[in-house]
Amino acid sequence: MQSKKTSFPNVWDIVEKFKLRCLKRRWKTCEHEDLVNAEGKYNYLIWTRRIHIDTFKKVSAKSHQYIKEGNSYKKVNISYLAWISQETVSEDVMENLLKNPSLLSKVALYDISPIYEGQPTCLKINETESMVFQEFERFLKEYGISCKVVGKTTNWLANRDTSRLLPKN
């Protein structure tokens, strides 16, 4: 018996559609990177198949990014960072974010894997004040995707189909 899948664009279509939406809000987007400058604050969106804990720690700790402008590169300060994962996020990554208050104010995590399995749900940890990430959540809602909040006081794993969980790395 085949389960009904939610009609949701592939990840590159999502990226392009969301960047167009940001442009309509008069936010500046970068041509070669998934950065959005909203009111002077750079928001970095990392679209990935799977988040590896070591990569998560290293990239989330960075406070800047180089962007290509013409034939040269410019260093910009990153105000907010969102990880958007197509695969189930490992327990290590979730715990690392939830147990680190300095990261929670800067880094958001979106697990969109349920969408590709027919569940119109995105699990999120977003305690940032990013206007861009709030807009991303409204963008998902227009596709019929609800964002289920997971935070310090709730259990990410309790909101998952545990048969799909990845083991700790």
Beta strands, then each sheet from edge to edge (+ up, - down):
strand 1: 28-29
strand 2: 35-38
strand 3: 41-48
strand 4: 64-69
strand 5: 72-85
strand 6: 107-111
strand 7: 121-125
strand 8: 146-149
sheet 1: 1+ 2- 3+ 5+ 4-
sheet 2: 1+ 2- 3+ 5+ 6+ 7- 8-
end
